Amino acid sequence: MQMLMNRESRAAALREQSLVSHIVAHTIVRSGSGDFVFTLRSSSDRYYPGKMNQVTEHLEHGETPLKAALRGLSEELGLRIAPERMEGLGRIRIKDMDYNIRIYASVFTLRLDETELKELRPTGETAGGSAIVMPQVLLPGFSDRISKVDQEVLRAFAGSLR
């Protein structure tokens, strides 16, 4: 039994070492009434194809999480946002063995007014998709339609979202 446990432990350690790490800024975008804004990922995306997700941007060399979050809002939704409008919620580490990735995310939230919601223009990689506004109370079965990263972030920071 001890030998089996050691093999399992070694296998788990090897899987952990083989995970590809991503350092990202993740922004939970919401309407003034609290509804969530998602984009639809392309069916050809490497990670989470065809899933809905919020704005998540890799940090470039020397870039702060806040700057990456602002860049992501501009690149993915066509939004130019003043830094003081962003609220930092904290950090989270997520492992997704389905994609062999480990994500270190700095999480922000942003509220948009009705005018800004009407002006959302998915651009870049999300240009083929569209911005989707979902009810504040996520419907049963909804989690199957969003990425694991979004599921974990929403679960971890649910108490901070007002």
Secondary structure by P-SEA (a helix, b strand, c coil): caaaaaaaaaaaaaaaaabbbbbbbbbbcccccbbbbbbbccccccccccccccbbbbbcccccaaaaaaaaaaaccccccccccccccbbbbbbbcccccccccbbbbbbbcaaaaaacccccccccbbbbbbcccccccccccccaaaaaaaaacccccc
